[in-house]
């Protein structure tokens, strides 16, 4: 899973350790406890569709902030070989904000959303530079395997801390805590310590090649970043494979991230037990660990394109199944299916894009890559919230004679989930066009490298 050369192997393990570190936020906070705590503690007494809309709009706000800043920061980081520095700064922002969730009191949903938004900015902003370091720590012929190794490390690390946090939730007295609410709040602190501690170890284990460039003032750096971004956007428009893949990624990763962030809230809205939802999330983590590694091998053996198509078809089935599920066991079945493909589609998308772009400008291009992903996160959760509220209003207005308010709310929630399926269909269509454009370009100019094409 790591390169044979000792120097590269050490760099890959250190780089992957950051995924081990920050995945604690993705599991315990983003996918696990925050949606539950937000609905039952910070939004206590609110309508289920309203709390879903609040959570969706909070995720959308965070995505918008990262999306607007990422490409400019990436261009600046490329000029000064400062990807690692920016990674550390955004990670610190995320760690501190996560710790602050401990202090938000019951009913303070606005404060919870604001702190959570800053934490997501730190988490997502750091990922821009973490992804951009992939071509610098991995040999080009091992991008798929190393990318998958990073995600696998994240699933294992995030899953282990999440397991500890779940035990804290189920047995608070064993840890000297008065109740479940205290256990959740202390879990946020453990995530901050885990994320910050392992990040420091990670940063000590790898470096990036220095770039000889004149130092710029903060104002000049921002101006340089904006100019470089405009240049990149003009170039990407004329390089169809990159442009079309970014559009594809925009849509289908929206579906993936929406399911990650909204699944627990969705289950709660349908009346599933909190402990069942937590168990399902643990399944995703521990199935995702070997599955991400297997998808990396599948990408090498069967091809990255075919493997991404496979993941998209499975995700389409997951979304439609989720919209119609009725039984408790179905939620566990969906969790297993998500665990099989979630890490795979993320890892292979990252390695596919890394193979398309010039290594020397990786942070700049991964800024665009993450910008598309974060703009997608604006659409997905917000779409679920808006569709859910709109469907509920229509059902109560035209179906009041047949549906109780509770039944209307549940049906509206299912409709909001079904709407996510459209994102995988549109993303798959653009991915097909991207692959066709790449094939045509390869036939027209065989052997051209990304650096030459851009």
DRENSEMAR-135853 format. One record per atom (N, C-alpha, C, CB): residue in one letter; x, y, z. Coordinates in steps of 0.02 Angstrom, whole numbers, plus 50000, padded with zeros to 5 digits. Glycine has a CB too. Layout:
REM DRENSEMAR-135853
aXYZ ...
***
This chain:
REM DRENSEMAR-135853
x500414994050000 x500005000050000 x500425006350000 x499545000050060 x501055005750024 x501515011350023 x502095009849976 x501775012950094 x502435014849948 x502995013649902 x503555009749935 x503255020249877 x503945006449893 x504485002349919 x505075006549944 x504724997549866 x505195012349912 x505745016649933 x505625019150004 x505825022549884 x506125018350050 x506015020150120 x505815027450130 x506635018750160 x506115032050090 x505955039150098 x505225040350080 x506415043450053 x505005037550023 x504315038350002 x503845034950052 x504205035649932 x504045029050077 x503615025450123 x503485029450186 x503915018650140 x504015032450212 x503945036550273 x503485042450260 x504635038950298 x503575045750202 x503165051550186 x502425049550178 x503415054850122 x502305043850147 x501615041550136 x501285039950202 x501605035350091 x501635036450246 x501345034750312 x501205041050352 x501815030150351 x501655045950350 x501545052150387 x500965056050357 x502195056450387 x500935056350291 x500395059850257 x499725056650275 x500495059950180 x499695050050272 x499065046450287 x498865047250361 x499145038950271 x499355048450405 x499205049350476 x498755055350487 x499855050050516 x498805060450443 x498355066150451 x497635064050438 x498555071850403 x497525059450390 x496845056950379 x496605053150440 x496825052350317 x497035049350471 x496875045950535 x496665051050587 x497495041950561 x497005056850587 x496875062050637 x496215065650625 x497445067150638 x496125068350564 x495545072750553 x494895068950542 x495675077150494 x494935062450529 x494325058550518 x493925057950583 x494495051650492 x494235059150640 x493855059250703 x493315064650700 x494325060550762 x493465070250668 x492955075550660 x492405073250613 x493285081950635 x492605070050558 x492115067950508 x491625062850537 x492455065050448 x491875058450581 x491445053050608 x491065055350670 x491875046950624 x491435056950724 x491115058550787 x490695064950784 x491625059350842 x490965070150750 x490615076550750 x490145077150690 x491115082350749 x490425077050630 x490035078750570 x489495073650554 x490505079550511 x489675067250554 x489185062050536 x488805059350596 x489535056350501 x489125059350655 x488825056050713 x488465060450762 x489355052550748 x488835063450808 x488515066650866 x488225073550852 x489005067150921 x488525077450806 x488255084150796 x487535084050771 x488695088050747 x487375080050718 x486675080050696 x486185077950751 x486595075450636 x486375072950791 x485945070550845 x485865076050898 x486225064150876 x486425078850920 x486415083850972 x486065090150948 x487125085450995 x486165091850884 x485855097750857 x485085097150857 x486105099150785 x484835091250839 x484115090150835 x483805089450905 x483965084050793 x484145085950950 x483845084151014 x484045088851072 x484025077151032 x484595092551065 x484845096651120 x484855104151101 x485555094451140 x485195105751047 x485255112751027 x484625115350993 x485855113650981 x484235110950960 x483595112950929 x483005109850966 x483575111050854 x483075109251031 x482575105751071 x481875108951060 x482765105951145 x481385104651043 x480705106951034 x480525109350965 x480565112351082 x481015109750919 x480885112150851 x480595106650807 x481525114950820 x480225108450755 x479965103750707 x480535100150672 x479505107350655 x480455093650656 x481005089650627 x481225092350560 x480795082350620 x480755094550517 x480945097250452 x481305103950459 x480325098150408 x481115107950510 x481445114350522 x482155113250545 x481055118450573 x482265108550591 x482945107250616 x483385104450560 x482935102550676 x483095100350516 x483465097750458 x483675103450412 x483045092550419 x483205108150401 x483365113950359 x483925118150390 x482735118250348 x483895119150455 x484415123050489 x485095119750481 x484255123850564 x485115113150491 x485745109450485 x485995109650413 x485655102150508 x485555108750365 x485745108950295 x486025115750275 x485165107150252 x485705121050298 x485935127750281 x486595129450316 x485405132950299 x486695126750376 x487335127650410 x487905124350372 x487305124950481 x487795118250349 x488295114850308 x488425118650244 x488075107650292 x487885121350215 x487955125150152 x488365131450162 x487265126950125 x488265135050218 x488645141050232 x489395139550238 x488395144350296 x489555134250274 x490255132250281 x490565130550214 x490325126350330 x490185126750173 x490425124950107 x490555130950064 x489935120350073 x490115135950067 x490195141950027 x490845145650046 x489595146650036 x490975146350111 x491585149950133 x492215146550108 x491595150350210 x492235139850114 x492825136150092 x492885136450016 x492805128850115 x492325135749982 x492335135649909 x492605142249881 x491635134349882 x492415147849911 x492645154349886 x493385155449899 x492245159849918 x493645152849955 x494335154149974 x494835149149947 x494385154350049 x494625142949936 x495095137449922 x495545138649860 x494715131149912 x495275140549802 x495715141249744 x496235146749752 x495305142649683 x496045152249782 x496515157749792 x497065155649841 x496155164049819 x496875152549895 x497375150049943 x497825144949912 x497035147150005 x497545140649869 x497955135549836 x498475138649791 x497505130949795 x498295143849753 x498775147149710 x499335150349750 x498435152449667 x499165153549806 x499665156549851 x500125151249879 x499335160449908 x499835145649901 x500235140249931 x500715137249881 x499785134849960 x500505136549818 x500945133849767 x501555138249756 x500565132949700 x501455144849758 x502015149449745 x502545148849799 x501765156749740 x502335148149861 x502815147949915 x502945141149944 x502595152349968 x502735135749909 x502795128949936 x502525128750007 x503535126549934 x501935131750017 x501665132550084 x501055128250095 x501495139850096 x500995122850057 x500415118550066 x500385115850137 x500425112750016 x500945113650162 x500975110750229 x500815116050282 x501655107750242 x501045122150272 x500905127550319 x500165129150322 x501305133950300 x499855129650264 x499135130950262 x498745125150291 x498915132350191 x498975119150278 x498655113150307 x498645113750383 x499015106750285 x499215115550413 x499265116050486 x498825121550513 x499995117250506 x498785127150478 x498395132850503 x497645131350501 x498535139050462 x497415128450448 x496705126650444 x496525121150494 x496515124550373 x496985116350502 x496865111050551 x496795113950621 x497425105850549 x497225118750638 x497195121950704 x496525125550714 x497775126950713 x496275128850661 x495625132150665 x495075127050679 x495465135950599 x495105121250645 x494605116050655 x494645113050725 x494695110650605 x495245111950750 x495335108950816 x495055113450870 x496075107550829 x495225119850867 x494985124650918 x494225125250917 x495315131550907 x493935125750856 x493215126450850 x492845120250876 x493015127850778 x493125114450862 x492815108250887 x492805108150963 x493195102150860 x493345110250994 x493365110551067 x492845115351094 x494075112651091 x492705120851058 x492225125851081 x491505123251082 x492265132051038 x491365117951044 x490695115151045 x490495112751115 x490645109250995 x490995111051155 x490875108851224 x490495114051264 x491545107151258 x490595120451247 x490335125951289 x489655128551265 x490835131551290 x489385125951210 x488735128351184 x488175125051223 x488665126851108 x487725129051252 x487195126451296 x486575124251259 x487015131551346 x486125121051295 x485495118451268 x485075124051239 x485105114651321 x484775122751180 x484355127551147 x484725132851107 x483925130951197 x485385133051112 x485775138251077 x485965135951007 x486415140051118 x485465134850965 x485605131950899 x485995136750854 x484945130050865 x485895143250863 x486275148050822 x487015147750839 x486005155250833 x487175147550904 x487875146950924 x488185140450900 x487935147451000 x487795135050904 x488045128550881 x488205128650807 x487535123050896 x487755131650767 x487865131950694 x488485136250678 x487245134850659 x488565141850714 x489135146250700 x489795142850715 x489075152750740 x489845139650774 x490465136250793 x490595130350746 x490435133850866 x490075126650730 x490135120950685 x490355123250616 x489465117150681 x490085128950593 x490285131550527 x491025133050525 x489885137850511 x491285136250577 x492005137750580 x492415131350582 x492175142150641 x492175126350619 x492535119950622 x492555116650554 x492195115250673 x492005116950516 x491995113950449 x492455117850402 x491285113750421 x492485124450410 x492955128350370 x493675125950383 x492895136050386 x493845124850447 x494505122350463 x494625115450435 x494615122250538 x494145110950443 x494195104050419 x494255103850343 x493595099950442 x493805107250308 x493785107050235 x494365110950205 x493125109850209 x494535116750235 x495105120550210 x495755116650215 x495165127050247 x495845113150270 x496455109050277 x496475103550225 x496485105950347 x495895100750208 x495875095350159 x496085097650089 x495185092450155 x495995104050073 x496235106650009 x496985105450003 x496075114250002 x497355107050055 x498085106550053 x498325099450067 x498385111350103 x497945095750105 x498105088650116 x498055084850049 x497625085450168 x497515085950012 x497435082749947 x497985084949899 x496755084349917 x498155091449901 x498655094049855 x499355091249867 x498675101649860 x499475088649926 x500125085649942 x500185078549915 x500235085650017 x499635075549893 x499655068649869 x500175067649813 x498965066549844 x500185071849760 x500675070749707 x501395071749730 x500545075349650 x501505074749787 x502185076049812 x502435070449857 x502195082649850 x501985066349884 x502205060949928 x502145054149894 x501795060849992 x501785053649839 x501675047249806 x501965047249736 x500925045549803 x502295041849715 x502495041249645 x501885041349600 x502905034649634 x501955043949540 x501375044949496 x501025038449479 x501595048449433 x501405032949476 x501095026549458 x500755023149517 x501615021949428 x500775026349577 x500455023449635 x499945028249667 x500975021549687 x499695033049628 x499225037949656 x498595034549682 x499045043049602 x498315029749644 x497705026549666 x497805022949732 x497455021549614 x498355019149737 x498475015149797 x498605019549858 x499055010449786 x499005024749850 x499165029049907 x498555033149928 x499755033849889 x498175035549879 x497565039249896 x497085034849935 x497225041849831 x497005028649913 x496565023949949 x496835022350018 x496485017549909 x497495021950024 x497805020650090 x497655026150139 x498575019750083 x497665032450115 x497495038050158 x496775037650184 x497595044650122 x496315036250138 x495615035550160 x495515029650207 x495165034850099 x495865024150193 x495805018350237 x496055019950308 x496205012350209 x496615023650313 x496875025650378 x496365030150413 x497545029450370 x496025034350375 x495515038650404 x494925034750432 x495265043650353 x494705029850394 x494145025750418 x494335022050483 x493935020650365 x494935019450486 x495145015750545 x495235020450605 x495805011950532 x495595025950596 x495715030650650 x495075033850675 x496195036050629 x494665036450628 x494035039450647 x493565034450679 x493705042550587 x493575028250655 x493145023150683 x493335021250754 x493165017050640 x493995020950768 x494215019050835 x494005024250887 x494975018150836 x494105030650872 x493905035750920 x493145036050926 x494175042750900 x492805035150870 x492075035150871 x491805029450915 x491785034650800 x492135023750912 x491945018050954 x492015019851028 x492375011850938 x492565023151046 x492665025451115 x492115030351135 x493355028651124 x491965035051089 x491445040051104 x490755036951111 x491425045251049 x490615031651072 x489985028251078 x489925024751146 x489895023051022 x490475021751169 x490485018651236 x490365023951289 x491155014951249 x490655029851280 x490535035351327 x489795037251328 x490955041551307 x489475037151268 x488765038851265 x488335033551299 x488555039651191 x488505027251289 x488105021751316 x488225020651390 x488245015351278 x488835021951413 x489025020751483 x489345026951514 x489505014751489 x488985032551518 x489295038751543 x489565038151614 x488805044351540 x489215034251657 x489425033651727 x490115030351732 x488915029551766 x490275025851686 x490925022551686 x491495027551678 x490955017251631 x491355032951643 x491865038151631 x491795043951680 x491815040751559 x491375043151731 x491285048451780 x490855054151755 x491935050951801 x490435052951706 x490015058151677 x489295057351700 x490055058051600 x488935062951711 x488265062451741 x487725059751694 x488055069151764 x487775061151628 x487245058951582 x487505058751511 x486635063751587 x487055056951464 x487245056251394 x487435062951362 x486675053051354 x487095068251383 x487265074851355 x487985076751372 x486785080151382 x488185075451434 x488875076851454 x489365072651414 x488975075651530 x489175066351400 x489605061851362 x489725064551292 x489305054851359 x489195067051261 x489265069851193 x489715075951194 x488575071551163 x489605080351243 x490005086451246 x490745084851258 x489745091151302 x490885080051301 x491585078051313 x491875074551251 x491625073451374 x491445071351212 x491685068151151 x491965073351103 x491125064251117 x491655079251100 x491925084551058 x492635086451078 x491465090751061 x492765086551143 x493445088051167 x493935082551148 x493445088951243 x493725076251153 x494175070751134 x494355071151059 x493855063851149 x493875073251018 x494025074050947 x494555079450936 x493385075950908 x494495085050972 x494985090450966 x495685087950986 x494775096451010 x495735084251040 x496385081751062 x496665076651012 x496325078451132 x496245072150988 x496455067050940 x496695070250875 x495875062050925 x496295074750849 x496445078150786 x497095082150793 x495855082750765 x497145086050846 x497735090250854 x498365086250868 x497625095150910 x498315081150911 x498905077250929 x499195073350872 x498745072550985 x498785069650836 x499035065650780 x499235070050721 x498505060650758 x498945075950714 x499155080550661 x499875082750672 x498695086650659 x500045084150734 x500735086250748 x501235080750730 x500815088050822 x501055074450745 x501495068850727 x501545068250651 x501225062250757 x500985069350617 x500975068850544 x501425074050512 x500265069550518 x501375080250536 x501755085750504 x502505084750511 x501555092350535 x502725081050561 x503445079850571 x503725074650523 x503565077650643 x503295071050487 x503535065350449 x503605066350374 x503095059850460 x503375072050347 x503435073050275 x503565080450261 x502805070650238 x503815081850202 x503955088750182 x503775089350108 x504715090650194 x503785095550084 x503665096750013 x504265100249983 x503015100850002 x504395099349918 x504985102549887 x504925110149891 x505055100349814 x505465113649909 x505435120949912 x505395124049843 x506055123749949 x505095129949840 x505045133649777 x505395140349787 x504295134749756 x505835141949740 x506205148249744 x505765153749716 x506885147749706 x505515158049759 x505085163449736 x505165169449783 x504335161249733 x505065175349756 x505115181349797 x504545181549847 x505105187749753 x504695184149906 x504175184849957 x503705190449938 x504475186150026 x503075189249952 x502555194149938 x502225196450002 x502035191349889 x501995202550003 x501605205050059 x500925201550058 x501525212750057 x500545201850115 x499875198750115 x499425201150058 x499535200050181 x499435207850045 x499025210449992 x499245208049924 x499035218049993 x499915207849913 x500175205449849 x500025197949840 x500935206649845 x500045194249895 x499895187049892 x499175185849870 x500025183749960 x498715189649898 x498005188849880 x497905190749806 x497545193149925 x498225196249785 x498175198449716 x498455193149669 x498535205149706 x499035190449688 x499345185149648 x498885179049644 x500025183049678 x498585177149701 x498145171349701 x497545172349655 x497905169949771 x497245178449656 x496665179749613 x496845179649539 x496365186549631 x497425182549523 x497645182549453 x497785175449429 x498285186949444 x498115171549472 x498275164649454 x497635160449447 x498735161349507 x497135161849490 x496505158349485 x496155159849419 x496055160249544 x496145166149399 x495825167949336 x496175164549277 x495825175549327 x496835164349280 x497215160949227 x497055153549224 x497975161949238 x497015150449284 x496855143349286 x496165141849259 x496915140749358 x495675146049278 x494985145049253 x494955145549178 x494515150149285 x495335150249148 x495335150949076 x495645144749043 x495725157249055 x496185142149074 x496515136249046 x496075130049053 x497185135149080 x495765129349111 x495355123349123 x494775123149073 x495085123349195 x494495128949056 x493945129049009 x494125125948942 x493715136248998 x494765126748922 x494995124248858 x495275117048863 x495525128848829 x495325114448923 x495555107548932 x494955103448955 x496155107048984 x494605100748906 x493945097848918 x493935092248970 x493665095248855 x494435087748971 x494395082349021 x494375084949093 x494985077749013 x494795089949109 x494795092749177 x494145096449190 x495395097449187 x493935100549143 x493325104549151 x492715100049162 x493225109149090 x492645094949120 x492065090549125 x492085086249187 x492015086149063 x492705084149206 x492745080149267 x492565084349328 x493455077349276 x492765090649330 x492595094949386 x491825095749391 x492935101849379 x491495096349334 x490765096749335 x490465090149361 x490495098249264 x490735084549337 x490485078049361 x490585077349436 x490855072249325 x491185079149458 x491345078649529 x490895083149570 x492085080449541 x490755089049545 x490315093849579 x489655090449597 x490195099949535 x489365086849549 x488715083949562 x488745077549603 x488375082449496 x489175072749584 x489135066349619 x489425066649689 x489475061049579 x489945070849700 x490215071149768 x489735074849813 x490915074549769 x489305079149783 x488765082249820 x488315076949851 x488345086949774 x488135071949810 x487725066549836 x488065062649891 x487535061849781 x488715061249882 x489095057549932 x489125061449998 x489815056149907 x489315067849994 x489395071850055 x488725073250089 x489735078450038 x488195073850049 x487535074950078 x487315068950119 x487015076450023 x487445062950093 x487275056950130 x487695056450194 x487395050650086 x488335058250190 x488775058050249 x488495062750303 x489495060050230 x488335068750284 x488155073950333 x487435073650357 x488285080650304 x486995070750316 x486285071150332 x485965064450349 x485915074150274 x486355058950346 x486065052250356 x485765051450426 x486595046950344 x486125053550477 x485885052750545 x485265057150556 x486425054650596 x485285063350532 x484695067650538 x484095064550502 x484855074650509 x484225061550444 x483695058250406 x483395052450446 x483955055650339 x483825048350475 x483585042750516 x483175044950576 x484155038550538 x483405050250608 x483035052950666 x482345055450645 x483435058650700 x482315058750586 x481675061350562 x481175055750547 x481785065550500 x481435049850528 x481005044150515 x480825040250578 x481335039550464 x481125042150634 x480955039050698 x481395033250718 x480265036750695 x481965032350685 x482425026950704 x482755028550771 x482955025750649 x482925023350808 x483245024250873 x483955026950865 x483245017550912 x484145031450910 x484805034550907 x485365029250909 x484895039450964 x485285024250951 x485815019250958 x485895015150894 x485655014551017 x485345013950859 x485395010450795 x485775014650744 x484695008750768 x485655021150744 x485995025550697 x486745025650712 x485705032650701 x486925025950775 x487635025950795 x487965019350774 x487705027050870 x487615013850784 x487885007350764 x488005007050689 x487405001650786 x487535009850651 x487605010050578 x488215014050558 x486965012950546 x488345019650591 x488935023650576 x489575019950591 x488915030250615 x489585016150645 x490165012050660 x490285006850606 x490085008550729 x489745003950581 x489804999150526 x490135002450465 x489114996350507 x489925008550448 x490215012050391 x490965012750400 x489885018950382 x491185014650460 x491895015750471 x492305009450464 x491995018750540 x492085004050495 x492504998050497 x492434993850433 x492324993850557 x491884994650397 x491844991650330 x492244995850281 x491104990950307 x492225002450291 x492575007050246 x493325006250246 x492415014050264 x493615003850302 x494345003150306 x494604998150255 x494545000850377 x494384991750255 x494644987250204 x494364988850134 x494474980050222 x493744991450131 x493444992750066 x493824998150028 x492714994850075 x494075003350063 x494465008550030 x495105005750000 x494635014250079 x495435001250037 x496034998050012 x495884993849950 x496364993650066 x495324990149953 x495134985849897 x494964990049835 x494534981449916 x494634995749846 x494475000049789 x495105002849757 x494005005749810 x495625004149798 x496255006349770 x496555001149724 x496745008149826 x496534994749746 x496774989249704 x496334988349643 x496804982649745 x495674989149653 x495204988449597 x495344993749544 x494484988949621 x495494999849567 x495655005249520 x496265003649478 x495755011649556 x496765000449508 x497364998549472 x497234992749424 x497924996649521 x496854987849447 x496764981749407 x496214982449354 x496594975949453 x495654985649372 x495074985949328 x495024992649292 x494444984649368 x495374997649319 x495345004249290 x494975009149335 x495025004049222 x495235015249342 x494925020249385 x494235022149359 x495355026449389 x494165022849294 x493525025049266 x492965020049281 x493585026149190 x493095013649266 x492585008549278 x492405008149352 x492825001749253 x492905008849395 x492785008349467 x492355014049491 x493445008249505 x492455020149464 x492035025849484 x491325024849458 x492335032449456 x491255022349397 x490585020849372 x490225015949418 x490615017949300 x490575010749440 x490275005749484 x490035009049549 x490785000249500 x490455013349577 x490275016749640 x489655021249630 x490865020849666 x489615024549573 x489035028949559 x488385024949554 x489155032949495 x488415019249522 x487815015049516 x487595012649585 x487945008949469 x488075010549626 x487905008249694 x487605013949735 x488535005449730 x487895019949729 x487625025649767 x486925027449745 x488085031749759 x486785026849680 x486115028249655 x485615023349687 x486085027649578 x485815016949690 x485395011949722 x485295013249797 x485685005049712 x485835015449831 x485795016949902 x485285022549915 x486485019049929 x485315027849874 x484875033549884 x484145031649875 x485055039149835 x483995027849822 x483305025949809 x483055021049863 x483235022749740 x483485016449883 x483295011749936 x483145015650001 x483865006549949 x483575020450016 x483485024450076 x482825028250077 x484055029150085 x482615030650018 x481985034450014 x481375030150029 x481925037649946 x481435023550017 x480855019150025 x480905014350084 x480745015249962 x481455014450120 x481555009450173 x481025010250229 x482265009950202 x480865004550259 x480365004450313 x480625001050376 x479735000950288 x481044996050367 x481244991850423 x481924993950452 x481274984650400 x482014992150515 x482634993650550 x483234990550516 x482594991250622 x483164984250494 x483734980750463 x483974984150399 x483544973550449 x483514987750366 x483694990950303 x484204996550315 x483074993850269 x484154999950372 x484635005250387 x485335002350394 x484435009050451 x485384996350424 x486034993050431 x486284990650363 x485984987050480 x485824988350320 x486024986350253 x486294992150213 x485434983250216 x485964997950219 x486205003950185 x486885006150211 x485695009650194 x486985005550278 x487625007350307 x488185003050279 x487595006750384 x488054996550272 x488554991950244 x488714993850172 x488314984750248 x488204995550133 x488304997350063 x488705003850057 x487634998050027 x488545008750100 x488925015050099 x489655013750118 x488605020150148 x489765009550169 x490445007950189 x490855004950133 x490435003350247 x490535001050090 x490884997850035 x491145002649982 x490434992750003 x490775008249971 x490945012549914 x491155019649933 x490365012949868 x491015021849994 x491145028850012 x491885030650005 x490915030250083 x492315026950037 x493025028350033 x493295027249963 x493415024150082 x493025022249928 x493255020749861 x493145026449812 x492925014649836 x492545029149811 x492405034549763 x492785040849781 x491645036049761 x492895042149845 x493295048049865 x494015047149845 x493235049149941 x494305041249859 x495015040049845 x495145040049770 x495235033449876 x494725036649731 x494845036149659 x494725042849624 x494415030749629 x494245046749648 x494135053449619 x494755057749630 x493515056749651 x495035057449690 x495635061449705 x496225059349662 x495815060749780 x496335052749655 x496905050449616 x496795051649541 x497025042949629 x496165051049518 x496015052449448 x496175059649431 x495265050949433 x495965064249475 x496105071349463 x496845072849468 x495715075649513 x497185069649516 x497915070749523 x498285068649460 x498185066949584 x498035063649425 x498365061349363 x498245066149305 x498115054449344 x497755070749311 x497595075349257 x497965081949262 x496865076649257 x498205083849321 x498445090649332 x499205090749342 x498095093849392 x499525096449328 x500245097149338 x500435097049412 x500495103549306 x500945093149429 x501145092349499 x501355098949530 x501715087349504 x501705103149492 x501975109449520 x501415114349540 x502425112749470 x500815113349513 x500265117849529 x499695113949562 x500005121349465 x499865108849600 x499365104349628 x498885107849676 x499705098549663 x499145112149720 x498705115449768 x498215120049733 x499115119549819 x498445123449680 x498005127849642 x497435123749611 x498405131549587 x497605118249578 x497095114149546 x496665110349596 x497415109249498 x496975108149651 x496565104949702 x496125110049739 x497005101149752 x496325116449736 x495885121649761 x495245121849720 x496225128449759 x495315121249653 x494725120849610 x494325114549624 x494935121149536 x494685109049631 x494375102549644 x493955102849708 x494905096949650 x494245105449761 x493885105949824 x493345111349822 x494365107349881 x493465116549781 x492955121649773 x492315118549744 x493205127449728 x492395114249693 x491815110949664 x491465106549716 x492015106749603 x491865103049756 x491575098849807 x491195102849860 x492115094749841 x491475108449880 x491155112549932 x490555116249905 x491655117449961 x490575118549841 x489975121449811 x489425116249807 x490125124349742 x489625109949795 x489135104549793 x488815103649862 x489455098049770 x489215104149914 x488955103349982 x488455108949998 x489515103250033 x488525114649965 x488035119949973 x487365117649945 x488275126449937 x487375114349887 x486755112549853 x486405106649888 x486905110649780 x486785101349904 x486485095249928 x486085095849993 x487005090249937 x486415097550049 x486045098250111 x485495103550108 x486505099850168 x485655109150074 x485145114450067 x484545111850027 x485445120750034 x484685107949974 x484155105049934 x483715100449976 x484435101349874 x484025096250018 x483635091850061 x483185095850107 x484095087350102 x483465101150137 x483065105250182 x482485108750148 x483505110350216 x482635111850090 x482115115650054 x481585110950025 x482435119849998 x481815105349995 x481335100549967 x480885097650022 x481705094949929 x481195096150079 x480815093350135 x480275098150160 x481275091550191 x480475104550170 x479985109450194 x479445110750141 x480345116050211 x479645111150077 x479155112350025 x478675106650016 x479505113749960 x478935100550018 x478505094650011 x478025094150070 x478935088250006 x478265095650129 x477825095250188 x477245100250182 x478225096550252 x477405106250159 x476885111350152 x476355109150101 x477185118050131 x476585106350044 x476125104149992 x475705098250016 x476515102249930 x476015093550052 x475645087750076 x475115089850127 x476135082750108 x475275094550170 x474785096850219 x474225100850187 x475125101050273 x474395104250132 x473895108450099 x473415104350057 x474235113650055 x473695099350019 x473275095649972 x473105088549997 x473625095149906 x473445086250049 x473305079450072 x473095079250144 x473905075250062 x472845084750170 x472655085050241 x472125080050259 x472415092050259 x471695078250212 x471155073550226 x471405066350233 x470615073850172 x472015065150207 x472275058350206 x472885057250250 x472445056450135 x473235062650268 x473865062150305 x473835066050370 x474445064650262 x474095063150423 x474195066850486 x474815071150477 x474265061950548 x474905076450518 x475505080550514 x476155076450521 x475495085850568 x476145071350565 x476745067150573 x476875063050510 x476665062550634 x476355060250480 x476445056350419 x476685060750362 x475785052850399 x476425066850358 x476635071550306 x477375073350314 x476205077850308 x477585074350377 x478285075950390 x478745070350369 x478385077550464 x478555064050383 x478975058350365 x479005057450289 x478715051950398 x478425058150256 x478415057450183 x478835062950150 x477695057650156 x478795069050177 x479205074550151 x479945073150159 x479025081150187 x480125070050215 x480825068250227 x481065063150175 x480915065450298 x480635058350158 x480815053250108 x480895056550039 x480275047750105 x480465061250023 x480515064749959 x481175068649955 x479925069549949 x481365071650011 x481995075450012 x482585070850000 x482085079150079 x482575064750026 x483105059950014 x483115057649941 x483025053850060 x482525056349913 x482485054149843 x482775059349796 x481755052749824 x482725065749814 x482985071049770 x483745070549761 x482805077849798 x484095067449808 x484825066749805 x485035062249747 x485105064049870 x484585057549726 x484755052949672 x484925056649608 x484175048149660 x484605062349596 x484725066149534 x485455068249528 x484275072349532 x485785069349585 x486485071549584 x486945066149556 x486705073649654 x486815059849573 x487235054449547 x487115053349472 x487095047949586 x486505054249449 x486355053549378 x486705058849337 x485595053849366 x486645065149359 x486965070649322 x487715070049325 x486745077549352 x487995068349384 x488715067449390 x488975061949346 x488895066049462 x488605056449341 x488805050949299 x488825052849225 x488345045049308 x488345056949203 x488325059149134 x488935063549117 x487675063149120 x489105068149162 x489685072449150 x490335068349153 x489715078149202 x490365063349197 x490955059149201 x491055055249136 x490905054249261 x490515052949106 x490555049549041 x490835054348988 x489855047049019 x490605060548987 x490855065448939 x491595067048951 x490435071848943 x491795067349015 x492495068749031 x492945063149005 x492585069549107 x492745056949014 x493135051348991 x493175051148915 x492845044749017 x492625052748883 x492635052848809 x493105058248783 x491915053948781 x493095064148817 x493545069548796 x494275067748808 x493375076048834 x494415064248864 x495095062148878 x495345057048827 x495145059148949 x494915052548807 x495095047548756 x495255050948690 x494535042448747 x494845055748671 x494955059348608 x495615063248610 x494385064148593 x495755066448667 x496375070348673 x496985065748670 x496375074448737 x496945059948704 x497505055248704 x497635052648634 x497355049348752 x497105051748595 x497185049348526 x497495054748482 x496505047048497 x497305060948496 x497555066448455 x498275068248470 x497115072648464 x498475067748535 x499155069448555 x499405064248604 x499205076548586 x499575058248582 x499795052848627 x500435054848664 x499925046348588 x500435053048730 x501025054248770 x501065061048801 x501615053248730 x500565065448790 x500585072148820 x500485071748894 x500075076648789 x500855075648932 x500805075749004 x500345081349025 x501505076549037 x500085081049085 x499655086449109 x499995093149107 x499415084949179 x500655093349123 x501005099649125 x501045102849055 x501715098549152 x501055098449004 x501075101048936 x500385103448914 x501335095648888 x499875099748936 x499205101348915 x498945107748945 x498735095748932 x499175109349004 x498935115249038 x499455120649038 x498725113649110 
***
